[in-house]
């Protein structure tokens, strides 16, 4: 509410060029649109991390799209939540449409959408978990019985991933996540969709899926806003 009141008094600026037109000005919005695929694509990291769930993405994680995600997470531009949620939603619909068990779960006991956990270091720096409200915004239009649940936690300190290659990222994250004990009973046999903002090597999604399967999840899928250029497969159209 406070944010909405401030926007009435002070004109919002563009998150990328900082001109007075927000959260994105028309020029920057077109730059982001150039990064979005006409239809969601499968993310196919090479090498493919063992145990990585099938992952659908809405765009390429570069240029303006990556800059918007960075502004949302690290520059306190939480006013981008609905914009990013709208870009994530098609990837989530594609993931669901690719899985009959997921569609049945939405009509039955419920589908569990699981944001990947940020590191404790990142949580302290940002003061919140920015992925959670973004995912909550994205699932609004999915329909059915969908629960967004912060069930994963970090089990140990990991290195900063930005400077690591694929093998180093996999080693860095191996065994680094676990399902909180109180959530384990509700995950037994459940269909889960793991969600991240951007996919690089797939190591984070693979580790999250391992932890969910170890806790008894029946099927694990995944979705993200974007994947790096050489890690997206052919286009596949979903209604």
C-alpha positions as CSV (number, residue, x, y, z in Angstrom):
1,X,0.0,0.0,0.0
2,X,2.8,2.4,0.9
3,X,4.5,1.7,-2.4
4,X,1.3,2.5,-4.3
5,X,0.9,5.8,-2.4
6,X,4.5,6.8,-3.2
7,X,3.9,6.1,-6.9
8,X,1.0,8.5,-6.9
9,X,3.2,11.3,-5.6
10,X,6.5,10.5,-7.3
11,X,6.6,9.4,-10.9
12,X,8.2,5.9,-11.2
13,X,11.4,5.6,-13.2
14,X,12.3,2.9,-15.7
15,X,14.2,0.1,-14.0
16,X,16.8,0.0,-16.9
17,X,17.3,3.5,-18.3
18,X,15.9,5.4,-15.3
19,X,13.8,7.8,-17.3
20,X,10.5,8.8,-15.8
21,X,8.4,6.0,-17.1
22,X,8.1,2.9,-15.0
23,X,8.5,0.2,-14.2
24,X,9.8,-0.1,-17.8
25,X,9.8,2.6,-20.5
26,X,8.5,1.6,-24.0
27,X,12.1,1.4,-25.5
28,X,13.4,-0.8,-22.7
29,X,10.2,-2.9,-22.9
30,X,10.9,-3.5,-26.6
31,X,14.4,-4.5,-25.7
32,X,13.1,-7.1,-23.3
33,X,10.5,-8.3,-25.8
34,X,13.4,-9.1,-28.2
35,X,14.7,-11.6,-25.5
36,X,11.4,-13.3,-25.1
37,X,10.5,-16.4,-27.2
38,X,7.3,-16.5,-29.2
39,X,6.5,-19.6,-27.2
40,X,8.1,-21.3,-24.2
41,X,11.2,-23.5,-24.9
42,X,12.8,-26.4,-23.1
43,X,16.0,-25.5,-21.4
44,X,18.7,-28.0,-22.3
45,X,22.0,-27.2,-20.5
46,X,25.0,-28.9,-22.0
47,X,26.2,-30.9,-20.2
48,X,22.8,-31.8,-18.7
49,X,23.1,-32.1,-14.9
50,X,22.1,-35.6,-13.7
51,X,18.6,-35.5,-12.2
52,X,17.6,-32.1,-13.7
53,X,13.9,-32.0,-14.2
54,X,12.5,-30.9,-17.6
55,X,12.5,-27.1,-17.5
56,X,10.5,-24.7,-19.6
57,X,11.6,-21.1,-20.1
58,X,10.0,-18.0,-21.6
59,X,13.0,-16.2,-22.9
60,X,16.8,-15.8,-23.3
61,X,18.6,-14.9,-20.1
62,X,20.7,-12.1,-21.6
63,X,20.7,-8.4,-22.3
64,X,17.6,-6.5,-21.1
65,X,15.8,-9.5,-19.7
66,X,18.7,-10.4,-17.4
67,X,19.0,-6.7,-16.5
68,X,15.4,-6.6,-15.4
69,X,15.8,-9.7,-13.2
70,X,18.9,-8.1,-11.6
71,X,17.0,-4.8,-11.0
72,X,14.2,-6.7,-9.4
73,X,16.4,-8.8,-7.1
74,X,19.4,-6.6,-6.3
75,X,18.3,-3.0,-6.9
76,X,15.1,-3.1,-4.9
77,X,12.8,-2.8,-7.9
78,X,10.0,-4.9,-6.4
79,X,7.5,-2.9,-8.6
80,X,8.7,-5.3,-11.4
81,X,7.0,-8.3,-9.6
82,X,3.9,-8.4,-11.8
83,X,5.9,-7.8,-15.0
84,X,8.3,-10.7,-14.2
85,X,5.4,-12.8,-13.0
86,X,3.7,-12.4,-16.4
87,X,6.9,-13.5,-18.2
88,X,7.2,-16.6,-15.9
89,X,3.6,-17.7,-16.3
90,X,3.9,-19.0,-19.9
91,X,6.8,-21.2,-18.9
92,X,4.9,-22.6,-16.0
93,X,1.8,-23.3,-18.2
94,X,4.1,-25.1,-20.7
95,X,5.6,-27.3,-17.9
96,X,2.2,-28.2,-16.7
97,X,0.9,-28.9,-20.2
98,X,3.9,-31.3,-20.7
99,X,2.9,-33.4,-17.8
100,X,-0.4,-35.4,-17.4
101,X,0.3,-36.0,-13.7
102,X,0.7,-32.3,-13.1
103,X,-2.7,-31.5,-14.7
104,X,-4.3,-34.3,-12.6
105,X,-2.7,-32.8,-9.5
106,X,-4.2,-29.4,-10.2
107,X,-7.7,-31.0,-10.3
108,X,-7.1,-33.2,-7.3
109,X,-4.9,-32.9,-4.2
110,X,-3.0,-30.0,-5.5
111,X,0.2,-29.0,-7.3
112,X,3.1,-27.8,-5.2
113,X,5.1,-24.9,-6.7
114,X,8.5,-24.6,-5.0
115,X,10.7,-21.5,-5.5
116,X,14.4,-22.3,-5.2
117,X,15.8,-21.0,-1.9
118,X,18.2,-18.1,-1.9
119,X,21.4,-18.5,0.0
120,X,21.4,-17.2,3.6
121,X,24.0,-14.6,2.5
122,X,21.6,-13.4,-0.2
123,X,18.7,-13.3,2.1
124,X,20.6,-11.2,4.6
125,X,21.8,-8.8,1.9
126,X,18.3,-8.3,0.3
127,X,16.3,-8.5,3.4
128,X,13.7,-10.8,1.8
129,X,13.2,-13.7,-0.7
130,X,12.4,-11.9,-3.9
131,X,11.5,-15.0,-5.9
132,X,8.6,-15.9,-3.6
133,X,6.3,-12.9,-4.5
134,X,7.2,-13.2,-8.2
135,X,6.2,-16.9,-8.2
136,X,3.0,-16.1,-6.3
137,X,2.1,-13.5,-9.0
138,X,2.8,-16.0,-11.8
139,X,0.5,-18.7,-10.5
140,X,-2.6,-16.5,-10.2
141,X,-3.9,-17.3,-13.7
142,X,-3.1,-21.1,-13.6
143,X,-6.4,-22.1,-12.1
144,X,-6.9,-25.4,-10.3
145,X,-5.5,-26.2,-6.9
146,X,-2.0,-24.7,-6.8
147,X,0.1,-24.1,-3.6
148,X,3.2,-22.0,-3.5
149,X,5.4,-23.4,-0.7
150,X,8.8,-22.4,0.5
151,X,9.8,-25.9,1.5
152,X,13.5,-26.0,0.6
153,X,16.3,-24.7,2.8
154,X,20.0,-24.4,2.5
155,X,21.9,-27.1,4.4
156,X,25.4,-25.4,4.2
157,X,27.2,-22.4,2.9
158,X,28.0,-22.4,-0.8
159,X,30.3,-20.4,-3.0
160,X,29.1,-17.6,-5.2
161,X,28.0,-19.3,-8.5
162,X,28.7,-16.4,-10.9
163,X,32.4,-17.3,-11.5
164,X,32.0,-21.1,-11.6
165,X,31.7,-23.4,-14.6
166,X,29.1,-26.2,-15.0
167,X,31.1,-28.8,-13.2
168,X,32.1,-26.5,-10.3
169,X,28.5,-25.4,-9.9
170,X,27.3,-29.0,-9.6
171,X,29.9,-29.7,-7.0
172,X,29.2,-26.5,-5.2
173,X,25.5,-27.3,-4.8
174,X,25.7,-31.1,-4.3
175,X,23.7,-31.9,-1.1
176,X,23.2,-28.2,-0.4
177,X,19.4,-28.2,-0.2
178,X,16.9,-30.2,1.9
179,X,13.1,-30.2,2.5
180,X,12.2,-28.8,5.9
181,X,11.0,-31.6,8.2
182,X,7.6,-30.1,8.7
183,X,6.9,-30.2,5.0
184,X,7.9,-33.7,4.3
185,X,4.5,-35.4,5.0
186,X,2.7,-33.1,2.5
187,X,5.2,-33.8,-0.3
188,X,4.8,-37.6,-0.2
189,X,3.7,-38.5,-3.8
190,X,3.1,-34.9,-4.7
191,X,3.8,-33.3,-8.1
192,X,6.1,-30.3,-7.7
193,X,7.2,-27.5,-10.0
194,X,10.5,-26.0,-9.0
195,X,10.9,-22.4,-10.1
196,X,13.9,-20.2,-10.6
197,X,14.4,-16.9,-12.2
198,X,17.1,-17.7,-14.7
199,X,18.8,-21.0,-15.8
200,X,22.5,-21.2,-16.5
201,X,23.9,-24.7,-16.1
202,X,20.8,-26.2,-14.4
203,X,22.7,-27.2,-11.3
204,X,20.4,-25.3,-9.0
205,X,17.3,-27.0,-10.4
206,X,18.9,-30.4,-10.3
207,X,19.8,-30.0,-6.6
208,X,16.3,-28.8,-5.8
209,X,14.8,-31.7,-7.6
210,X,17.1,-34.2,-5.8
211,X,16.0,-32.8,-2.4
212,X,12.3,-33.0,-3.3
213,X,12.6,-36.5,-4.7
214,X,14.5,-37.6,-1.6
215,X,11.6,-36.2,0.5
216,X,9.1,-38.4,-1.4
217,X,7.9,-36.1,-4.3
218,X,6.2,-38.2,-7.0
219,X,7.2,-36.0,-10.0
220,X,9.3,-32.9,-10.3
221,X,9.1,-30.4,-13.1
222,X,10.6,-26.9,-13.4
223,X,10.2,-23.5,-15.0
224,X,12.1,-20.3,-15.2
225,X,11.8,-16.9,-16.9
226,X,14.9,-17.4,-19.1
227,X,17.9,-19.6,-19.9
228,X,21.2,-18.7,-21.4
229,X,21.5,-18.7,-25.2
230,X,23.0,-22.1,-25.8
231,X,20.8,-23.8,-23.2
232,X,17.3,-23.6,-24.9
233,X,15.8,-26.2,-27.1
234,X,13.3,-26.0,-29.9
235,X,10.1,-24.0,-29.6
236,X,7.0,-25.8,-28.6
237,X,3.7,-24.0,-28.6
238,X,1.1,-24.4,-25.8
239,X,-2.4,-22.9,-25.6
